[in-house]
Amino acid sequence: MSEHRLGPLRFHVDHRHLDGDGGPSLRICDRSGDERLRFDCFRFEPHYHLDDASDFVAFGPVADPVTWTVSELRRDLGGYLARTGCVDADGWSPDELDETLRAVESSMRNPPARLDEIDLAVLKTRLSEKWNTYPSEIHPAWVAEMDFPLAEPIRLVLERALDRSDIGYPIAPNETGLREAFRDRCLRLYDWTVDPRRVEILTDVVQALYVGMLAYSEPGDGAVVQTSIYPPFFDAVRETGRELVEHRLIAPIAGREMNREGYQLDLEPLRAAVDERTRVLLFCNPHNPTGRVFRRDELEALAELAREQDWIVLSDEIHQDLVYDGFEHIPFATLSEDAASRTVTITSATKGFNIPGLRTCVAHFGSAEIHRRFNQVVPRHVRGGIGLLGLYATVAAWRHSDPWLAEVRGYLQKNRDHVVDFVRSELPEIRIQPPESTYFAWLDCRDLELRPSPARFFYDKAAVALSDGGNFGPGWEAFARLNFATSRALLDEILEKLAKAVRNR
Ligand SMILES: Cc1ncc(COP(=O)(O)O)c(C=O)c1O
């Protein structure tokens, strides 16, 4: 239950379940604590009560009971209170009312996320890739899916669409509200003003990487990729007939410890590796699998190189929501006017809010020219389109689900610390650099010499599926990626299994 104040009034929010119905409930009490109004924003029969009388007034068919309640109170809170005979029906400014209603709305939409309450038996019934690729005795800790329950605003918007059989054609891209939700979020989080007309809605980030490769380079042209890297980056280069220009992230090692700064972008070898046929930089920030969040000075140096070499930058920022304390996500396009004009920012709600199956992504173009070139290369219809559910869910994520995200990020940060501590004490032969973002630990298993690869070893001997380092680029075969986006209890089971396998090898 949460409480909010407005002048003499108290607003109490809780989440109720009664007689097969339920949802967020808002009670508004006067200065003596007497309940004057109650809005029960329930799934089947949303209604409100004047006083705490048993009579209630049904909302009727509204698209979203919380939106309806908040807009009614914004319009006429005083009028509703006056109807109950309440004398505390004014005495606040419009700004105060607005601030209280925003907080009330956020509480109504976001009950506690219950991240610890994950049932392995239920996870095993999921049909998604993570839980449906390996036999059930293997514990999956590989592909980028989280085990947590959905953010309530997303769950609810999907439930409501299904309840109303609202799965018709998606509305026209200009009217989805998705671009505007993206614009508002960029302004709020990064003080970045984006023009919604420069935003394309696509099905997924990898699709945008492929289209970008086709749009901004010719077969045989080079594309820079910082390795180790999320494997589809390689596919996007090779399958479009472009040449890979590999730029290895370096992780200097002093004794047994990695250097404090972690994986670094060393631009000198890159400068030497590129030529006039290098057209595109495929950039991943925050970086998967290392979890690096590149600092402003690093980004500026890279942007300067992109300017010198006249590259187009395809900046995959899908992990931007999962950045830990002490680090800051800086969209590449915000670095300078020049960087903006050559950058396609590609992102989605699918990582941060864990809805990758809903296939919805946005690409923002920093200039009309790169936007035009992107749209010319493949007919729009061939790109496919998003479904209504992805659209609803993404807007619900970006507009309403930040409290859930904050809870998840805090939980993941503790998991991150736990993994690092555990590996350093129980698996000291494995080097680990604390990730600054993402829910991946990039495990450097070189000293263990696990054959044929660490991921294969842990699959066979620990019954845990990790991602194989070899897929992240040549030279990374002795690494493995661990996904720690699960409950602490399940994470502990995974870690214990890894440690036992190493002890018994
Ligand atoms: C860096 C990066 N880009 C893209 C994706 C996939 O995005 P999408 O499912 O939208 O293609 C992932 C998934 O893990 C990722 O880590």
PDBQT file of the ligand as one rigid body, heavy atoms in Angstrom, charges set to zero:
ROOT
HETATM    1  C1  LIG A 601      23.252  -5.969 -28.364  1.00  0.00    +0.000 C 
HETATM    2  C2  LIG A 601      21.979  -6.624 -28.795  1.00  0.00    +0.000 A 
HETATM    3  N1  LIG A 601      21.377  -6.200 -29.892  1.00  0.00    +0.000 NA
HETATM    4  C3  LIG A 601      20.229  -6.764 -30.333  1.00  0.00    +0.000 A 
HETATM    5  C4  LIG A 601      19.647  -7.796 -29.633  1.00  0.00    +0.000 A 
HETATM    6  C5  LIG A 601      18.415  -8.435 -30.151  1.00  0.00    +0.000 C 
HETATM    7  O1  LIG A 601      17.453  -7.494 -30.422  1.00  0.00    +0.000 OA
HETATM    8  P1  LIG A 601      16.209  -7.872 -31.295  1.00  0.00    +0.000 P 
HETATM    9  O2  LIG A 601      15.565  -9.037 -30.640  1.00  0.00    +0.000 OA
HETATM   10  O3  LIG A 601      15.384  -6.639 -31.271  1.00  0.00    +0.000 OA
HETATM   11  O4  LIG A 601      16.728  -8.181 -32.661  1.00  0.00    +0.000 OA
HETATM   12  C6  LIG A 601      20.249  -8.267 -28.470  1.00  0.00    +0.000 A 
HETATM   13  C7  LIG A 601      19.661  -9.384 -27.732  1.00  0.00    +0.000 C 
HETATM   14  O5  LIG A 601      20.202  -9.898 -26.817  1.00  0.00    +0.000 OA
HETATM   15  C8  LIG A 601      21.437  -7.659 -28.044  1.00  0.00    +0.000 A 
HETATM   16  O6  LIG A 601      22.057  -8.067 -26.932  1.00  0.00    +0.000 OA
ENDROOT
TORSDOF 0
